[in-house]
Structure formats: structure tokens, C-alpha cells
Amino acid sequence: MEIDKSEILATLGHKQRLAVFRLLMRRHPDSVRAGELADALDVKPSTMSAYLAALTRTGLVRQHRDGTALLYGVNMSNVQNLFDFLFLDCCRGRPDLCLPLSEGSPPMADRKYNVLFICTGNSARSIFAESLLRRLGGDRFTVYSAGTRPYSELNPFALKVLEDKGHDVSHLRSKNVSEFSGPDAPALDFVFTVCNQAANEECPAWEGQPISGHWGMPDPVRVDGTDAEKSLAFQQAYGALKHRIEAFTALPVESLDRITLQAEVDRIGRISKEENA
């Protein structure tokens, strides 16, 4: 049975429920445990369960079981139905009233694209992604990476992997995401988060609304064990990102409309995190 749109909007009208929905949208296409959502938004687990139950009843959020855990994610088809209602019914399909939606149709211009990879520390995964796209993308992309922490340093295991793979690391440095906002920052065409924690955080808004994607994966920096075990974790992170970036560089970016391009970016985000080089 279709849920009344007014009930859906009323559910989103609650500040904290809207915050949960927005976080899940940033994490799409991933599914997230309720406990992680509660930690990210600093709310009690019982309160988060109530928020998720309300959002699930609207159909905007779906749940599925992974062993003993319940995972939650955005039901994108229902979200799109809501947007269609707002655009076609409330706005009468008029692009002059709903300009941001109408801008999603034309293909991106055929030019060099600016890409930013974001992670929490900008010490490993985002540095891998920057280096890989710079190599695999040829002259089609200008590539940057940054972290959300106030300060970080490049991880020596990450640098060793890049050197072993033949990357030039002399120009690499750890940067904060604040460098990429403001009037003097480059206009970004794509922004990717490559770790779950960065996706949970609020990121700066960029003019022009770049295509965004969440390509989260486990943090190799957090792996304990011998140096060999740590090195393997960094190798696996590099390999997983390499597989995704190969898929990204294969896209005919200049001929795809923004809606199709966003769908492709989301599809790449679902590529197995187990892949390696």
C-alpha cells in the first residue's frame, strides 16, 4: 500500500530523523548498522531504533539482516518517487521552479574534470585513490585528495605500497578538506568519500553540486599485527581502489547525463571490497 506523501514529509520534518536520512543518503549505496548511526549522530541506541522504524515505515529506508545484525540503507526507488512527486506535482514539472533538478539532465561538458577523494586522515586510502586516478586517468582528470581531520601525516606503509607499484610519491602531502572550499578552491566535478567515517561527517558544500559517491572500505591503518599483516591490509586497500578506479576511468563521462553518471558512480561503489591488484 502506498504511503501518503504527507506522512513521509512529516517524518522527515523531525530534525533528528532528517539527520539520519541525510546520513544514509551520504552512505548510499552502503547499508549501515544502527549502532554506527547512533554513534555518528550521538544519540541513544533506543532512540535511533525509533527513528529508523519511522523512516522504514515510510519506505524511504530499507533494512536487511546480516547474521545477527540489522543493516539500514536508503530505498532509492522510493526516494526518487518522492522527488518525482515534489517536482511533477508540487512544482508542476516547471524547471524554472525546480532548477537544481532540471540541471541533472544534460551531459557533462567534454573537458578535463576535477576530482577530490576524501578520507578521515588523508594518510592512505584517499592518497591511494589520488595516485591511482592520476596514473589510470591520463590527462582526463585533475586529481586531489584531502582529510577531514585537522592534521594528519602520510602513512609509511601506504607510501611503501605506492613506491613498490611505481608511483611518484615526491609530490604527495596530507591535506585538509578546507583547502577545497572557498572562492579560490578548484571547481569540483566529482567528490568521493573512501572511508565510512568521512561519509558520516558533514562535508563542505561545493558550488555546482559535483557528482558524489561513497566508495567506503576498511581502514588499513587500524589493522594490528605484524608488519607483514599490516602491509597486506594496505595492499588489499590499494587493490580494491584500483578495481573501482579502473571502472570509473572506463566511463564515457562526457557523453553521460548526470543522472546516469550518478547511477554508474553508485554502481562502482558496490564493487567488491575484496578485490585486489
C-alpha positions as a LaTeX table, in Angstrom:
\begin{tabular}{lrrr}
\hline
Residue & $x$ (\AA) & $y$ (\AA) & $z$ (\AA) \\
\hline
Met1 & 0.00 & 0.00 & 0.00 \\
Glu2 & 1.36 & 3.40 & $-0.99$ \\
Ile3 & 2.08 & 5.68 & 1.96 \\
Asp4 & 0.60 & 9.16 & 1.88 \\
Lys5 & 3.25 & 11.70 & 0.86 \\
Ser6 & 2.22 & 13.99 & 3.70 \\
Glu7 & 3.15 & 11.23 & 6.18 \\
Ile8 & 6.55 & 10.85 & 4.55 \\
Leu9 & 7.18 & 14.59 & 4.67 \\
Ala10 & 6.00 & 14.75 & 8.27 \\
Thr11 & 8.51 & 12.02 & 9.17 \\
Leu12 & 11.31 & 13.96 & 7.51 \\
Gly13 & 10.11 & 17.11 & 9.25 \\
His14 & 11.64 & 15.85 & 12.51 \\
Lys15 & 15.17 & 17.26 & 12.81 \\
Gln16 & 16.88 & 14.09 & 14.03 \\
Arg17 & 15.03 & 11.74 & 11.68 \\
Leu18 & 16.06 & 14.03 & 8.82 \\
Ala19 & 19.67 & 13.82 & 10.05 \\
Val20 & 19.50 & 10.00 & 9.94 \\
Phe21 & 18.05 & 10.09 & 6.43 \\
Arg22 & 20.72 & 12.54 & 5.24 \\
Leu23 & 23.49 & 10.38 & 6.69 \\
Leu24 & 22.11 & 7.28 & 4.96 \\
Met25 & 21.92 & 9.23 & 1.71 \\
Arg26 & 25.61 & 10.11 & 2.07 \\
Arg27 & 26.41 & 6.44 & 2.74 \\
His28 & 24.41 & 5.17 & $-0.25$ \\
Pro29 & 24.80 & 2.56 & $-1.71$ \\
Asp30 & 26.13 & 1.06 & 1.54 \\
Ser31 & 23.99 & $-0.30$ & 4.33 \\
Val32 & 24.87 & 0.73 & 7.89 \\
Arg33 & 24.40 & $-0.84$ & 11.32 \\
Ala34 & 22.11 & 1.03 & 13.69 \\
Gly35 & 24.88 & 1.27 & 16.26 \\
Glu36 & 27.18 & 3.05 & 13.82 \\
Leu37 & 24.40 & 5.53 & 13.00 \\
Ala38 & 23.80 & 6.14 & 16.70 \\
Asp39 & 27.50 & 6.77 & 17.32 \\
Ala40 & 27.82 & 9.08 & 14.32 \\
Leu41 & 24.86 & 11.23 & 15.40 \\
Asp42 & 25.48 & 10.87 & 19.16 \\
Val43 & 22.02 & 9.55 & 20.05 \\
Lys44 & 20.96 & 6.66 & 22.30 \\
Pro45 & 20.57 & 3.26 & 20.57 \\
Ser46 & 16.91 & 3.04 & 21.65 \\
Thr47 & 16.23 & 6.48 & 20.18 \\
Met48 & 17.98 & 5.55 & 16.94 \\
Ser49 & 15.84 & 2.41 & 16.70 \\
Ala50 & 12.72 & 4.56 & 16.92 \\
Tyr51 & 13.99 & 6.93 & 14.22 \\
Leu52 & 14.86 & 4.02 & 11.91 \\
Ala53 & 11.50 & 2.37 & 12.49 \\
Ala54 & 9.71 & 5.57 & 11.50 \\
Leu55 & 11.83 & 6.01 & 8.36 \\
Thr56 & 11.38 & 2.36 & 7.43 \\
Arg57 & 7.59 & 2.69 & 7.70 \\
Thr58 & 7.69 & 5.49 & 5.12 \\
Gly59 & 9.56 & 3.23 & 2.68 \\
Leu60 & 12.45 & 5.68 & 2.34 \\
Val61 & 14.71 & 3.36 & 4.33 \\
Arg62 & 15.04 & $-0.40$ & 3.98 \\
Gln63 & 16.53 & $-2.92$ & 6.38 \\
His64 & 18.09 & $-6.33$ & 5.93 \\
Arg65 & 19.78 & $-8.80$ & 8.22 \\
Asp66 & 23.47 & $-9.68$ & 8.10 \\
Gly67 & 23.90 & $-12.54$ & 10.54 \\
Thr68 & 22.59 & $-11.21$ & 13.85 \\
Ala69 & 22.85 & $-7.54$ & 12.84 \\
Leu70 & 20.26 & $-5.36$ & 11.13 \\
Leu71 & 21.61 & $-3.04$ & 8.45 \\
Tyr72 & 19.84 & 0.03 & 7.09 \\
Gly73 & 20.11 & 1.78 & 3.76 \\
Val74 & 18.21 & 4.17 & 1.53 \\
Asn75 & 15.45 & 2.71 & $-0.65$ \\
Met76 & 16.43 & 4.81 & $-3.63$ \\
Ser77 & 13.45 & 3.94 & $-5.83$ \\
Asn78 & 11.08 & 5.28 & $-3.17$ \\
Val79 & 13.26 & 8.35 & $-2.65$ \\
Gln80 & 13.08 & 9.02 & $-6.38$ \\
Asn81 & 9.31 & 8.62 & $-6.28$ \\
Leu82 & 9.17 & 11.29 & $-3.58$ \\
Phe83 & 11.35 & 13.62 & $-5.65$ \\
Asp84 & 9.14 & 12.96 & $-8.69$ \\
Phe85 & 6.09 & 13.90 & $-6.62$ \\
Leu86 & 7.69 & 17.13 & $-5.44$ \\
Phe87 & 8.86 & 18.05 & $-8.93$ \\
Leu88 & 5.96 & 16.89 & $-11.09$ \\
Asp89 & 3.09 & 17.58 & $-8.70$ \\
Cys90 & 4.15 & 20.38 & $-6.39$ \\
Cys91 & 6.36 & 22.19 & $-8.95$ \\
Arg92 & 4.15 & 21.16 & $-11.90$ \\
Gly93 & 7.29 & 19.94 & $-13.63$ \\
Arg94 & 8.47 & 23.51 & $-14.18$ \\
Pro95 & 12.28 & 23.78 & $-14.41$ \\
Asp96 & 12.12 & 27.48 & $-13.50$ \\
Leu97 & 10.71 & 26.45 & $-10.11$ \\
Cys98 & 12.91 & 23.38 & $-9.58$ \\
Leu99 & 16.12 & 24.38 & $-11.34$ \\
Pro100 & 18.55 & 22.07 & $-9.47$ \\
Leu101 & 16.58 & 19.01 & $-10.64$ \\
Ser102 & 16.42 & 20.21 & $-14.21$ \\
Glu103 & 20.20 & 20.62 & $-14.24$ \\
Gly104 & 20.57 & 16.86 & $-13.85$ \\
Ser105 & 19.68 & 16.09 & $-17.46$ \\
Pro106 & 22.40 & 17.44 & $-19.79$ \\
Pro107 & 25.67 & 15.53 & $-20.24$ \\
Met108 & 28.79 & 16.93 & $-18.64$ \\
Ala109 & 30.94 & 19.05 & $-20.92$ \\
Asp110 & 33.86 & 17.34 & $-22.68$ \\
Arg111 & 36.82 & 18.79 & $-20.76$ \\
Lys112 & 39.28 & 17.98 & $-18.01$ \\
Tyr113 & 37.43 & 17.05 & $-14.79$ \\
Asn114 & 38.41 & 17.92 & $-11.22$ \\
Val115 & 38.13 & 15.01 & $-8.78$ \\
Leu116 & 38.52 & 15.06 & $-4.99$ \\
Phe117 & 38.89 & 11.95 & $-2.80$ \\
Ile118 & 38.07 & 12.45 & 0.89 \\
Cys119 & 39.04 & 10.29 & 3.85 \\
Thr120 & 39.33 & 10.96 & 7.56 \\
Gly121 & 43.11 & 11.23 & 7.72 \\
Asn122 & 44.27 & 11.59 & 4.09 \\
Ser123 & 47.06 & 9.19 & 5.02 \\
Ala124 & 46.32 & 6.04 & 2.98 \\
Arg125 & 43.07 & 5.30 & 1.12 \\
Ser126 & 42.45 & 8.76 & $-0.33$ \\
Ile127 & 46.16 & 9.03 & $-1.18$ \\
Phe128 & 45.92 & 5.66 & $-2.97$ \\
Ala129 & 42.88 & 6.88 & $-4.90$ \\
Glu130 & 44.57 & 10.14 & $-5.87$ \\
Ser131 & 47.67 & 8.33 & $-7.12$ \\
Leu132 & 45.71 & 5.66 & $-8.98$ \\
Leu133 & 43.43 & 8.07 & $-10.84$ \\
Arg134 & 46.37 & 10.26 & $-11.75$ \\
Arg135 & 48.00 & 7.22 & $-13.36$ \\
Leu136 & 44.95 & 5.49 & $-14.85$ \\
Gly137 & 43.01 & 8.59 & $-15.91$ \\
Gly138 & 45.68 & 10.03 & $-18.12$ \\
Asp139 & 45.09 & 13.71 & $-18.88$ \\
Arg140 & 41.29 & 13.48 & $-18.44$ \\
Phe141 & 41.33 & 14.37 & $-14.74$ \\
Thr142 & 42.94 & 16.76 & $-12.30$ \\
Val143 & 43.06 & 14.79 & $-9.06$ \\
Tyr144 & 43.14 & 15.87 & $-5.42$ \\
Ser145 & 42.73 & 14.20 & $-2.03$ \\
Ala146 & 42.09 & 15.53 & 1.47 \\
Gly147 & 41.16 & 14.52 & 5.00 \\
Thr148 & 38.58 & 15.72 & 7.48 \\
Arg149 & 40.96 & 15.68 & 10.46 \\
Pro150 & 42.63 & 18.96 & 11.37 \\
Tyr151 & 46.06 & 17.34 & 10.95 \\
Ser152 & 47.41 & 14.08 & 9.59 \\
Glu153 & 50.54 & 12.57 & 8.04 \\
Leu154 & 51.11 & 10.16 & 5.19 \\
Asn155 & 51.29 & 6.58 & 6.41 \\
Pro156 & 54.69 & 4.91 & 5.76 \\
Phe157 & 53.05 & 1.59 & 4.80 \\
Ala158 & 50.93 & 3.45 & 2.21 \\
Leu159 & 53.97 & 5.20 & 0.78 \\
Lys160 & 55.83 & 1.88 & 0.55 \\
Val161 & 52.94 & 0.31 & $-1.43$ \\
Leu162 & 52.86 & 3.26 & $-3.82$ \\
Glu163 & 56.63 & 3.18 & $-4.32$ \\
Asp164 & 56.54 & $-0.58$ & $-4.94$ \\
Lys165 & 53.81 & $-0.02$ & $-7.56$ \\
Gly166 & 55.95 & 2.57 & $-9.33$ \\
His167 & 54.07 & 5.73 & $-8.30$ \\
Asp168 & 55.87 & 9.03 & $-7.89$ \\
Val169 & 55.31 & 9.98 & $-4.23$ \\
Ser170 & 57.50 & 13.09 & $-4.16$ \\
His171 & 54.54 & 15.45 & $-4.68$ \\
Leu172 & 52.18 & 13.79 & $-2.19$ \\
Arg173 & 51.20 & 15.51 & 1.06 \\
Ser174 & 48.43 & 15.17 & 3.60 \\
Lys175 & 45.84 & 17.95 & 3.20 \\
Asn176 & 42.72 & 19.14 & 5.00 \\
Val177 & 39.41 & 19.34 & 3.17 \\
Ser178 & 39.18 & 23.06 & 3.97 \\
Glu179 & 41.69 & 23.68 & 1.16 \\
Phe180 & 38.96 & 22.74 & $-1.31$ \\
Ser181 & 36.26 & 25.16 & $-0.21$ \\
Gly182 & 36.10 & 28.90 & $-0.65$ \\
Pro183 & 36.43 & 31.27 & $-3.60$ \\
Asp184 & 39.96 & 30.22 & $-4.56$ \\
Ala185 & 39.33 & 26.47 & $-4.49$ \\
Pro186 & 39.06 & 24.46 & $-7.73$ \\
Ala187 & 35.57 & 23.84 & $-9.08$ \\
Leu188 & 34.98 & 20.15 & $-8.40$ \\
Asp189 & 33.19 & 17.80 & $-10.80$ \\
Phe190 & 33.43 & 14.64 & $-8.65$ \\
Val191 & 33.79 & 14.14 & $-4.89$ \\
Phe192 & 34.30 & 10.64 & $-3.47$ \\
Thr193 & 34.48 & 9.54 & 0.16 \\
Val194 & 36.62 & 6.42 & 0.52 \\
Cys195 & 36.11 & 5.72 & 4.22 \\
Asn196 & 32.93 & 5.31 & 6.20 \\
Gln197 & 33.79 & 7.79 & 8.92 \\
Ala198 & 34.31 & 10.62 & 6.41 \\
Ala199 & 30.95 & 9.81 & 4.84 \\
Asn200 & 29.30 & 10.04 & 8.27 \\
Glu201 & 30.62 & 13.55 & 8.71 \\
Glu202 & 29.21 & 16.70 & 7.22 \\
Cys203 & 31.41 & 17.77 & 4.31 \\
Pro204 & 31.65 & 21.30 & 2.90 \\
Ala205 & 29.13 & 22.22 & 0.22 \\
Trp206 & 30.57 & 22.90 & $-3.20$ \\
Glu207 & 29.07 & 25.22 & $-5.76$ \\
Gly208 & 27.70 & 23.40 & $-8.76$ \\
Gln209 & 26.87 & 20.24 & $-6.77$ \\
Pro210 & 29.53 & 17.80 & $-8.06$ \\
Ile211 & 28.71 & 14.16 & $-8.70$ \\
Ser212 & 29.37 & 12.44 & $-5.37$ \\
Gly213 & 29.98 & 8.85 & $-4.45$ \\
His214 & 30.73 & 6.78 & $-1.38$ \\
Trp215 & 33.40 & 4.15 & $-2.01$ \\
Gly216 & 33.99 & 3.19 & 1.63 \\
Met217 & 36.28 & 0.38 & 2.70 \\
Pro218 & 38.05 & $-0.82$ & 5.86 \\
Asp219 & 40.89 & 1.34 & 7.14 \\
Pro220 & 44.24 & $-0.48$ & 6.76 \\
Val221 & 45.76 & 1.89 & 9.33 \\
Arg222 & 43.63 & 0.22 & 12.01 \\
Val223 & 44.97 & $-3.28$ & 11.34 \\
Asp224 & 47.00 & $-4.77$ & 14.20 \\
Gly225 & 49.58 & $-7.49$ & 13.85 \\
Thr226 & 52.98 & $-7.98$ & 12.30 \\
Asp227 & 54.42 & $-5.66$ & 9.69 \\
Ala228 & 53.64 & $-8.32$ & 7.08 \\
Glu229 & 49.97 & $-8.41$ & 8.14 \\
Lys230 & 49.76 & $-4.61$ & 8.09 \\
Ser231 & 51.42 & $-4.48$ & 4.68 \\
Leu232 & 48.88 & $-6.98$ & 3.34 \\
Ala233 & 46.00 & $-4.78$ & 4.55 \\
Phe234 & 47.43 & $-1.80$ & 2.66 \\
Gln235 & 47.95 & $-3.94$ & $-0.45$ \\
Gln236 & 44.30 & $-5.03$ & $-0.31$ \\
Ala237 & 43.06 & $-1.46$ & 0.09 \\
Tyr238 & 45.16 & $-0.38$ & $-2.89$ \\
Gly239 & 43.83 & $-3.27$ & $-4.97$ \\
Ala240 & 40.19 & $-2.59$ & $-4.12$ \\
Leu241 & 40.54 & 1.07 & $-5.07$ \\
Lys242 & 42.40 & 0.17 & $-8.25$ \\
His243 & 39.49 & $-2.02$ & $-9.34$ \\
Arg244 & 36.97 & 0.78 & $-8.75$ \\
Ile245 & 39.05 & 3.47 & $-10.41$ \\
Glu246 & 39.58 & 1.28 & $-13.46$ \\
Ala247 & 35.79 & 1.04 & $-13.70$ \\
Phe248 & 35.46 & 4.82 & $-13.26$ \\
Thr249 & 38.01 & 5.67 & $-15.95$ \\
Ala250 & 36.19 & 3.34 & $-18.35$ \\
Leu251 & 33.05 & 5.51 & $-18.15$ \\
Pro252 & 32.34 & 7.80 & $-21.13$ \\
Val253 & 31.90 & 10.73 & $-18.76$ \\
Glu254 & 31.49 & 13.32 & $-21.49$ \\
Ser255 & 28.54 & 11.50 & $-23.10$ \\
Leu256 & 26.54 & 10.53 & $-19.99$ \\
Asp257 & 23.84 & 12.71 & $-18.46$ \\
Arg258 & 24.27 & 13.47 & $-14.77$ \\
Ile259 & 21.56 & 11.06 & $-13.62$ \\
Thr260 & 23.12 & 8.13 & $-15.49$ \\
Leu261 & 26.59 & 9.16 & $-14.37$ \\
Gln262 & 25.48 & 9.26 & $-10.73$ \\
Ala263 & 23.97 & 5.79 & $-11.10$ \\
Glu264 & 27.25 & 4.49 & $-12.53$ \\
Val265 & 29.24 & 6.05 & $-9.68$ \\
Asp266 & 26.91 & 4.35 & $-7.19$ \\
Arg267 & 27.30 & 1.03 & $-9.02$ \\
Ile268 & 31.08 & 1.30 & $-8.79$ \\
Gly269 & 30.69 & 1.88 & $-5.05$ \\
Arg270 & 29.11 & $-1.57$ & $-4.79$ \\
Ile271 & 32.09 & $-3.31$ & $-6.42$ \\
Ser272 & 33.50 & $-5.91$ & $-4.05$ \\
Lys273 & 35.83 & $-4.54$ & $-1.41$ \\
Glu274 & 37.66 & $-7.84$ & $-1.54$ \\
Glu275 & 39.23 & $-7.18$ & $-4.96$ \\
Asn276 & 42.95 & $-6.67$ & $-5.04$ \\
Ala277 & 45.55 & $-5.86$ & $-7.65$ \\
\hline
\end{tabular}
